[in-house]
Amino acid sequence: MALVSVAADKGSPGVTTTALALAAVWPRRALLAELDPSGGDVVLRLRGPEQSLLSAERGLISLAVAARRELTTESLWQHVQVLDGGLEVLIGVATPEQAAGLGALWRPLTTLLGAIPGVDVIADCGRLYPGSPALGVLQGSALVALVTRPAVDAVAHVRSRVMSLTQQLGSGGFDGVPVGVVVVADPKDADAHREVEAVLARAGAPTHVLGRIADDKAAAAMLRGHWGTKLSRSLLVRTAREVSGVLVAALESGELVGAK
């Protein structure tokens, strides 16, 4: 169906937590793909069914080895693991060196992930930097969500990134990739995303703030363990559910609409 890339500029705004939360509550079947060239940590943070350990050997690296023979939707699923709670995940590389070793695989992998029948892929692309292989993933996405915090420096960075990305991705054109912004903010700051939207609008940035994810540290810590009732009711999950609904609506309509 669709490939949705989640990424960030400078700083550490919680891209992995945001991508994980969005994928876990996605309204349609979703696959979380760790495509951060700097290395992923899902295999270290999370567990499989009944708290079983995930395999660091099964994921993007094993898929790359198998891709020498074939790279198909059917072969992809042989390298996917299931988290406690049922979310399917493609475990990423452990180091930047492994990411560099994937070389030419990034492009066909991106094409494959964007065309899985009946499945949306939420890609954790980590922090962007010049020459990052993740930029190619963004170019092959149906939608890009940049994660930021409402701090002045963070908003300045995301504003600049939006300006450059929308040119690279042709976001203003019919076939371009739309770029939206997700704000990770203190739960008490209910207007943070609107303030960021206003700053971006004044700068003429061709984007919209798609919503706010609660900076809920207690719930984020729970994501490292068992998915229970308390986590399901947390502000992190509740706000992620709202944002995921906005993202799916944007995919279906082809238009980005600012958060209310």
N, C-alpha and C positions, 0 to 999 in steps of 0.2 A: 504494500500500500504506500506508505509515506515514510521518509526519513526526516526526522527532526533533530537538528544538532543543537546541543546546549554547550555554550563556551563562555569565556570571560576574557577580560583584558588584564592589566596588572593587578596585583593584590591577590587575595585568597578569599573570594566571596562565597565559597561553598558550592562549586559547580557539581561535584560528585553527589553531594547530598541532595541538591536540587534535581538533578537528572534522575537519581534513584527514587526520590519521592514522587516525581511526576510519572515515571514509568509504573510505579507500584499502584497508582490510583487512576491510571489512564482509562478513559471510558471504553476503549476498544482493546483487543488483544495487543499486548506490547512486548517488545524485546528490548532490554537494556544492553547497549553495545558500548564497551569501554574502548574508546578510540583516542584516548589521551596519549600523544606520543611521548610524554614525559614519564609515563608509567601509571598504571592503575593500582588501586588497593582494595577492590571489592573482595578479592580472594582472601585478603587478610582481615577485613572488617566483618564479613558476613558469613553465614552458614547455610548449608543446604537443609533439606527436609530432616526433621527430628534432630536438628543441630549437628548434622554431619558436616565434615570438613569438605570444602570445595577443592577441586584439583587445580593446581597452578599449571599443570601440563596440558590441560584441555581448554581451548579457547582460541584466541586470535593466532597464537603461534602454531598450534597444531593444525589450524585451518590453513595457514600459510604453507605448511608442509604438504598437506593434502591437495592444495590448489595446484601443485605441480602436475597432478593428474587430471583434476577437474575442480571447477568452482561453480556449484549449482546450489539452488535452494535446498535440495535434498541433502547434499553433502554438508551444507552449513549447519543443519540441525544436529549433526553428529558431534559438533563441537560446542554446543550450547548446554549450559547447566541450569538447574532450577534452584532458586533460593527458598529458604523457609518462608512460607506465605504464598509460594506459587509463581513468583516472577521469574521469567526466563532471562538469562544473562549470557552474553558472550564476553568471557574474561579477557582483559587486554594484556598488553605487554607489561613487563616488570621494569624495564629500563629504556632510556632513550636509544641506547645502542640496538636493542631488539627492534624498536620502531624503525630505525634507519635500515635495518636488515630486511624489512618488508618490501622496501623499494617500490617496484611497479605494481605491487598487489593493491595498493591503496585505491587506485582508480576503479578496477573491476569490483573490488569489495564494496565500494560506495554504491556503484550501480546495482549490485546484487541486493544490498540492504534496502535500497529504495524501491524495490519491486517484489517484495515477498507477499504473496497472495494472503489477504486477510490479516496481516500483521503490520502495525506501525513500529518503527524502530526509533528509540530514543538514544541518541549517541552522546556520550560524555566525551567532549573533545578537549576538555581542560582549558588551560590558559593559552591564548594565541600569541604567536611570536613570528617574526619574519622568517619565511621558509618552512614553517611548520607543515608537516604532511596533513594536518587537520584542515588546512585551508582548502585542500582539494575535496575533503569530505563536505565542507560547507558548500562548495560549488555544486555538489551533486545532491544537495538536500532540497526538500520541499519547503522548509522553513528553518530559520536560524533564530535561536533565543539566546541573547547575550545576558548574562547574569551580572548584576552590580549591586552595590550597597549605596545608600543615599548620602554618603560622605562626599564633600566637595571634590576631593581629588579623584575619587572613584567615578563620579559622574562626569568629570572632565575627561577621564580616560575613555569611558564608554562612548561619550559623544564623539571623540576623535575616531574611535574604532568604527562606530556606525558610519561615519562619513566615508572612511576608506573602504569598508566592506561593501557598502551599497554600490560603490563604483566597481569594485572587483566582481561582485555577484550580479551586476546589472539589475538591481532591485527595482528600478523604476520602469523596467521594460516588461513586456508581456511574458517573456520566458525567464525573467529574472527571479532570483531567490529573495523573498521578503525577509527582512531582519526586524525582529521585535526585541524588546527589553523586559526582563523580569527583575524586579527589585527585591532583594533579601533585606528585610528591615525588622527592627524591634517591634514586637507585637503591640506595644503601646503607641507606636507611631503609625496611626491609621491612615495618615495622609501622605506618607513618604513617597508612595508611587506616583501620586498626583503631582507632587512637587518636582519629581524627576521628569515627569512628562512635560511639565511647564518649561523646565530648563531646556530640554531637548527641542521643544517646539520653538522657543525663542531663538535657538541657534539654527533653526531651519533644518534640523536633522530629519531625514526621510524615514521616520520610524514611529512606533507607538510603544508605550509601556503597556504590556499585556496583563500585568497584575503584580501582586505582592505575595511573596512567600515569607511566612513568619520565621524570624531568626530564633527558633525554639531549640535551644541547646539541649535541653533534657530529652526532647523527642528525637533529635538528631543522634543522641547517644543510644537511644533505644533501637535505632535503625541498625546498630551493630549487633543486635541480638535477635530475640524472638519477636515476631510481629504479633502483638497482643491487642486486647481491647483498648488499653490505655493509649497505645500509640495511635490506633485508628481514630481516637477522639481528640488527638492533640491538635494544636493550632497549626503545626507544620503540615500535617496530613490534610487538615481541612482546607487550608489555603492552597496547598498543592492541588487539591481536587478542583478548586475554583479555577486555577490557572490552566490546568490540563483541559478543562472544558472550553476555555477561551482558545487554546491552541488548536483543539480539534475543530472548533467552529471556523477558525481562520483557514485551516486546511480545506474544509468543505466549501467555504465561500470564496477562497482565494484572496481575501482581503484582511488586512490587519486593522483592528479596531481598538482604540485606546481604552484602558480600564476605567471604570466609573468610580 
